[in-house]
Amino acid sequence: SESTHTNQLCSISQCNSDSLLNEISKAALVPDTSYIAKPAASWLDDFLVWVSPEAFGCCRKFTNGSYCPPDDQKNCETAKRNALQ
């Protein structure tokens, strides 16, 4: 989420206020000047939230079916790395 290019695209709180997805969302609020019916959903926002441990805590189900119920952040990061290998 620290990439300049990422911040120009995403729409979560750390992203630029004039990012592409934020501009699409703003356009959806003005139906008389736009054909955009509702804000765009983005896999990028979902991914950035998923990789952010502070967003929802660390416990998540990984594609290999494992979970990470750690006692602290360091264990969380280790568990995520191991599950994604």
Buried (B, 14 or more C-beta within 10 A) or exposed (E): BEEEEBBBBBBBEEBBEEBBBBBBBBBBEEEEEEEBEEBBEBEBBEEBBEEEBEEEEBEBEEEEEEEBEBEEEEEBBEBBEEBEE
